[in-house]
Amino acid sequence: MASTINGTSTGNGGLISTGDDSGILNIQTNETTAITVDASQNISFTKGFTVGSTAFPAFNGYISGYQGGISQSTWTKVSLSAEDFDTNNNFNTSTYTFTPTVAGYYQLTGVASFGSAGGTYPSGGTVSIYKNSGSISGSQYSGANQIFTLTTATLVYMNGSTDTASLYVYMTGGTNGALNGGSYGTYLTGCMVRSA
């Protein structure tokens, strides 16, 4: 059992509360539990956590297959043409861009797996998350010609209307530069962690 606070519309409507000694509190609307607080003060939501009427957006966009033709010593936008999930339809697989429609703070992580499409492996590279048209987070490698993976992450405010996020790479050395694809190869992922 549990103590219950119920906002009801039956009868005359109003607030009905019932109690017991279990230490559990259920908050209900029309006799349906929406929030439970257990005896250890853990909180669970029956239908997920939302701010107002909009859930916190989350997405994961990745390269389907691989992306060849990466130019040397030039910033190249990563072709994230597939997605694992996009809870608020804010990731565009044609422009490879995340444009959230909810203002707030977003945790973004970009991963790039550098390789070659039939040539020699690169000797260096950088992966960077861009907000609008500028880099806000990056990671770099320089060393032997080989396959390597770089990861970068940032917490950034997005205004919910015009701000965008995308993934860029910069490759040096090697020939026929390419990025390895698949949802575990090269991707940009993120979620809202706090409202504005």
C-alpha positions in Angstrom: 0.0 0.0 0.0 0.9 3.6 0.0 -0.2 7.0 1.1 -2.0 8.7 -1.8 -2.7 12.3 -2.9 -5.2 12.2 -5.7 -6.5 15.1 -7.8 -9.8 13.8 -9.1 -12.5 15.1 -11.4 -15.2 12.6 -10.3 -18.0 13.7 -8.1 -17.5 17.2 -7.0 -13.8 16.9 -7.9 -11.0 18.1 -5.7 -8.1 16.7 -3.7 -8.4 13.4 -1.9 -5.7 12.1 0.4 -5.4 8.7 2.1 -2.6 7.5 4.4 -0.9 4.4 5.6 2.4 3.6 7.4 4.4 2.2 4.4 6.5 5.3 3.9 5.5 5.3 0.2 3.7 8.3 -1.4 1.8 8.1 -4.7 0.7 11.3 -6.4 -2.3 10.6 -8.7 -4.5 12.3 -11.2 -8.0 10.7 -11.7 -7.0 7.6 -9.6 -3.9 6.9 -11.8 -0.5 7.1 -10.2 1.8 9.6 -12.0 4.7 9.9 -9.4 5.8 7.5 -6.7 8.2 8.5 -3.9 9.4 5.4 -2.0 10.5 5.2 1.6 14.1 6.0 0.6 13.0 9.1 -1.2 13.7 7.7 -4.7 11.3 9.2 -7.2 9.8 7.4 -10.2 7.6 8.8 -13.0 5.0 6.6 -14.6 5.3 8.2 -18.0 8.8 9.6 -18.1 10.2 12.9 -17.1 9.0 16.0 -19.0 9.4 19.8 -18.6 6.1 21.4 -19.3 4.6 19.4 -22.2 7.9 18.6 -24.0 10.2 15.7 -23.2 13.9 16.2 -23.0 15.2 15.6 -26.6 17.8 12.9 -27.3 19.4 11.7 -30.5 22.1 9.6 -32.0 23.2 10.2 -35.7 25.9 8.1 -37.4 27.5 7.4 -40.7 25.7 4.6 -42.6 28.5 2.5 -44.1 31.6 4.7 -44.4 32.4 8.2 -45.6 35.2 8.3 -48.2 36.8 11.2 -49.9 37.9 13.0 -46.8 40.2 15.8 -48.0 43.6 16.4 -46.4 44.1 19.4 -44.2 40.5 20.7 -44.7 37.6 20.7 -42.2 34.9 18.3 -43.5 31.4 18.0 -42.2 30.6 14.4 -41.3 27.8 12.8 -43.3 25.7 11.4 -40.4 23.0 10.0 -42.7 21.4 7.5 -40.3 20.1 7.6 -36.7 19.6 5.1 -33.9 17.0 7.3 -32.2 15.7 10.9 -32.4 13.1 11.4 -29.7 11.9 14.8 -30.8 12.6 14.7 -34.5 15.4 17.3 -34.2 18.2 15.5 -36.1 18.3 16.0 -39.9 19.9 13.1 -41.8 20.1 15.2 -45.0 21.9 18.1 -43.5 23.6 16.0 -40.7 22.6 18.7 -38.2 20.9 18.6 -34.8 18.6 21.6 -34.3 16.8 21.2 -31.0 13.3 22.9 -30.6 13.6 23.0 -26.8 15.8 25.6 -25.2 18.2 24.2 -22.6 21.6 22.7 -21.8 22.7 19.7 -23.9 25.4 17.1 -23.4 26.9 16.4 -26.8 29.4 13.7 -27.7 31.2 13.3 -31.0 33.2 10.2 -32.1 35.2 9.8 -35.3 36.9 6.6 -36.4 39.6 7.5 -38.9 40.8 5.1 -41.6 41.5 4.9 -45.3 39.5 3.7 -48.3 42.2 1.6 -50.0 45.1 3.9 -49.4 47.5 4.5 -46.5 46.2 5.3 -43.0 46.2 8.9 -41.8 49.0 10.2 -39.4 46.8 12.7 -37.6 43.3 14.1 -37.3 40.9 16.2 -35.2 37.2 15.7 -34.4 35.2 18.7 -33.4 31.7 19.5 -32.4 30.4 22.7 -34.1 27.7 24.9 -32.6 26.3 26.9 -35.5 29.5 27.7 -37.5 32.2 27.4 -34.9 34.0 24.7 -33.0 33.1 24.4 -29.3 34.9 21.1 -28.5 37.6 19.0 -30.0 40.1 16.2 -29.7 43.3 15.6 -31.7 45.7 12.8 -32.6 49.2 13.0 -34.3 51.5 10.0 -34.6 52.0 6.9 -36.7 49.9 6.1 -39.8 47.2 3.9 -38.4 43.5 3.6 -37.7 42.5 5.7 -34.7 39.3 6.9 -33.0 38.8 10.3 -31.3 36.1 11.4 -28.9 35.1 14.8 -27.8 32.3 16.0 -25.5 30.8 19.2 -24.2 27.9 20.7 -22.3 26.4 23.6 -24.2 23.4 25.9 -24.1 21.1 25.6 -27.2 18.4 28.3 -27.7 15.7 25.9 -29.0 15.2 27.7 -32.3 18.3 28.7 -34.4 21.2 26.9 -32.7 22.6 23.9 -34.5 25.2 21.2 -33.7 27.1 19.1 -36.2 30.3 17.0 -36.3 33.4 18.0 -38.3 36.8 16.3 -38.9 40.2 17.4 -40.0 42.6 14.7 -41.4 46.4 14.8 -42.1 48.7 12.3 -43.8 47.7 9.1 -45.5 45.8 8.8 -48.8 42.1 8.2 -49.6 41.0 9.3 -46.2 37.8 7.8 -44.8 35.7 7.6 -41.7 34.4 4.2 -40.5 30.7 4.1 -40.1 28.0 2.3 -38.2 26.4 3.4 -34.9 29.6 2.4 -33.1 32.0 3.9 -35.6 31.5 7.7 -36.3 28.6 9.4 -34.6 27.2 12.5 -32.9 24.9 11.9 -29.9 23.3 14.1 -27.3 20.5 14.8 -24.9 19.1 17.7 -23.0 20.1 17.6 -19.4 18.6 20.8 -18.0 15.9 23.3 -19.2 16.8 26.9 -19.8 
